[in-house]
Amino acid sequence: MSKDALPKSDPETVRKDVASRKLRDQLFVFVGLLALFACLTALLVLFAKLVMDGSERFTWEFLTSFPSRRAAHAGILSAWVGSSLVMLVTAFTAVPVGVMAAIYLEEYAPKNWFTGIIEINVTNLAGVPSIVYGLLALGLFVYKLDLGQSIVTAGMTLALLILPVVIVSTREAIRSVPRAIREAAYGLGATRWEVTKDHVLPYSTGGILTGMILGLSRAIGETAPLITIGALAFIAFLPTPPLSSVAPFVSFTWLTDPFTVMPIQMFNWTSRPDPAFQANAAAAGAILLAMTLLMNAFAIYIRFRFRKKINW
Amino acid sequence: MSSLPADIVTPVGHDTPHISIHMDGAREPLVRNAAKARAESLSFHYGNHRALKDINIEIPERMVTALIGPSGCGKSTFLRCFNRMHDLTPGTRYDGAIRFFPDDLNLVGKDVDPIEVRMRIGMVFQKPNPFPKSIFENVAYGLRLRGVRNRALLEEQVEGALRGAALWDEAKDRLQASALTLSGGQQQRLCIARALATRPEILLFDEPTSALDPIATAKIEELIAQLRDQVTVLIVTHNMQQAARVSDFTAFMYLGELVEVGETSRVFTNPTKKATEDYITGRYG
């Protein structure tokens, strides 16, 4: 067939042409699946290795024991309690601040060069190495504000770290609320705040929660910034319980207690020469990975539920 | 008021001029309605683009006024000046005035709060845009914004608005169901009910049937014709038959200017301007 003529349109030629183009389509499916399996296999092998290495340590005692010099008696009680409390502080600081910042940027801020710079930098902050946040927290929270090497310091450090994630995902969730809905509310005489609290926020809750959980699942695995602020690796006690049987029943002293977290506990065990501790590290790693996957699964579930309820 | 057509008579020395509408021939005036609003040399700018040019028109009270014209002629832009929707877009500017009666408020005045304007002027949009809430909450929202908390009062007003929008019979057994379970036509009537519940003085319709099928369109048109008893209606439509069916007055706009305005039957049978005639006879648009 010469190049400057239209292809023939008889059924035989058309069929051949379609077949060859569909072959290329199939080829891409194959390449795409290959790429997907490469990532998934790496993750699965890693997870399986951790589970196998730590298999003998998956006992109830491992969850309810403090760290010990003897590998067989060591557990992750202080680590998972510490991780949970730090995540609590992170969630309660990063979410209100991040959501409010996102609402301001999206709904209130005038669109000019100044807010443009802020927007670009918020996105850039997500790429700042986490150790930098650790140094900032060491200078600000530990020394300037004198909060100590405590749960509140760690929680706020990780909050800073995930703020960009929370802001960006909240903005995306807010932006997905159609303009027509905003106009409907404004048209009835609503103020900006009424439009935000009655419509924009309720309709974007799914996206906001998803962003929060994705942020937290990044924070739960962070080690470097917490080592920088001086988290301890060996903690053989629990923070003060937040609830007690005597008045005033609620206590916040746990906020200023020293702590350790899962990844630091792991790091500590992997650096021991005794190979028995390697099993502990592997078991703790598997549990940490499971926690992260669970949080992500929960985020997906929330998104699914809210998508089903609100269908634009 | 030289831009007004001859069949609208503006007596000198009146704040709210009266409009006499005559049928063809020498019969008695059918209606004598005051102007509910009057645009005076209204211009509107998006940045440097002048989208509306020096518009003068009176909107008679409790009548249906239709805005027709080809796409991009500025009819929706003009409609959205009445409830200051353009204030949501940065870089827009109004010149001139839209006087709103009886209190002679300039709707586009810089010192007039757009929220006050929207409290008094309702709007129904091109695509049905119910909130993803229950049918009841959709209608009640405007009242809640106005501070109504009494449940019995809310229920009474919601029922009244749904009846007014001819939706009560279909919705009364499912008030707590999501508004998104309604059909497109029902959703649009819900949006009308939502606007009616706030008892607007003017109700703006921005091509309210362009996303609906013919049966749903007929219902909305019937409804608009009935609404003229209680509210002043201003409707943008690209459908000339619709304008002819539902409106008392028709204004033809072209390239951001108001070309001609008058009684609907007169504009459609005997347009005075060449551009109007070309448009309604289908020569462009």
HADDOCK unambig.tbl for C-alpha pairs under 7 A between the chains (distance, minus, plus):
assign (segid A and resid 180 and name CA) (segid B and resid 129 and name CA) 6.09 0.50 0.50
assign (segid A and resid 181 and name CA) (segid B and resid 129 and name CA) 5.96 0.50 0.50
assign (segid A and resid 181 and name CA) (segid B and resid 131 and name CA) 6.48 0.50 0.50
assign (segid A and resid 184 and name CA) (segid B and resid 129 and name CA) 6.68 0.50 0.50
assign (segid A and resid 187 and name CA) (segid B and resid 118 and name CA) 5.66 0.50 0.50
assign (segid A and resid 187 and name CA) (segid B and resid 122 and name CA) 6.36 0.50 0.50
assign (segid A and resid 187 and name CA) (segid B and resid 123 and name CA) 6.13 0.50 0.50
assign (segid A and resid 188 and name CA) (segid B and resid 118 and name CA) 5.97 0.50 0.50
assign (segid A and resid 188 and name CA) (segid B and resid 119 and name CA) 6.15 0.50 0.50
assign (segid A and resid 188 and name CA) (segid B and resid 122 and name CA) 6.39 0.50 0.50
assign (segid A and resid 188 and name CA) (segid B and resid 142 and name CA) 5.61 0.50 0.50
assign (segid A and resid 188 and name CA) (segid B and resid 195 and name CA) 6.91 0.50 0.50
assign (segid A and resid 189 and name CA) (segid B and resid 115 and name CA) 5.03 0.50 0.50
assign (segid A and resid 189 and name CA) (segid B and resid 116 and name CA) 6.99 0.50 0.50
assign (segid A and resid 189 and name CA) (segid B and resid 118 and name CA) 4.74 0.50 0.50
assign (segid A and resid 189 and name CA) (segid B and resid 119 and name CA) 4.73 0.50 0.50
assign (segid A and resid 190 and name CA) (segid B and resid 115 and name CA) 6.85 0.50 0.50
assign (segid A and resid 190 and name CA) (segid B and resid 145 and name CA) 6.62 0.50 0.50
assign (segid A and resid 191 and name CA) (segid B and resid 115 and name CA) 6.91 0.50 0.50
assign (segid A and resid 310 and name CA) (segid B and resid 132 and name CA) 6.30 0.50 0.50
